[in-house]
Amino acid sequence: MSVPTRSQIKIGAKVNIIQKQDQGSGELTQGKVERLLTKSPNHPHGIKVRLDSGEVGRVQSFDES
């Protein structure tokens, strides 16, 4: 499964991110995008974003709920 590109991620979108400390376990965190932090159009590990809760991580998928 490929990760979303920068153009697919919009401010306010519900996404699932993986935080740095959770990379080993693969635990995902859900939230709304506050800011896009990665400038390039794509990244092999996911576009880095800041959620409205202040958490930072790389987008793995869109939240389907």
C-alpha positions in Angstrom: 0.0 0.0 0.0 1.5 3.3 -1.0 1.3 6.5 1.1 -0.6 9.5 0.0 1.2 12.3 -1.9 1.3 15.9 -0.8 -1.3 16.9 -3.4 -3.8 14.4 -1.9 -3.5 15.8 1.7 -5.6 18.9 2.5 -5.6 21.1 5.6 -8.4 19.9 7.8 -8.4 16.4 6.3 -8.8 13.4 8.7 -5.6 11.3 8.4 -3.8 8.5 10.1 -0.1 9.3 11.0 2.8 7.4 12.4 4.8 9.3 15.0 8.6 8.9 15.3 8.3 7.0 18.6 5.7 4.6 17.2 7.7 3.6 14.1 8.7 0.3 15.8 5.2 -0.7 16.8 3.4 0.7 13.8 0.8 2.4 16.0 -1.2 5.0 14.1 -2.6 8.3 15.5 -5.7 9.8 14.0 -6.4 13.5 13.7 -7.0 16.5 11.4 -4.2 18.1 9.5 -3.3 21.6 10.7 -0.1 22.1 8.6 1.9 20.3 6.0 5.6 20.1 6.9 7.1 18.3 4.0 7.8 20.5 1.0 8.4 17.8 -1.6 5.5 16.4 -3.6 6.0 12.9 -2.2 8.1 11.0 0.3 8.6 7.2 0.6 7.7 7.2 4.3 4.8 9.6 4.0 4.3 13.4 4.0 5.1 14.9 7.4 2.2 16.9 9.0 1.2 18.6 12.2 -2.2 17.7 13.5 -4.5 20.1 15.2 -3.6 18.4 18.5 0.0 19.4 18.0 1.3 15.8 17.2 3.7 15.5 14.3 4.1 12.4 12.1 4.0 11.0 8.6 0.7 10.4 6.8 0.1 6.7 6.2 -3.6 6.8 5.1 -6.8 8.8 5.2 -9.1 8.2 8.1 -12.2 6.4 6.7 -14.5 7.2 9.6 
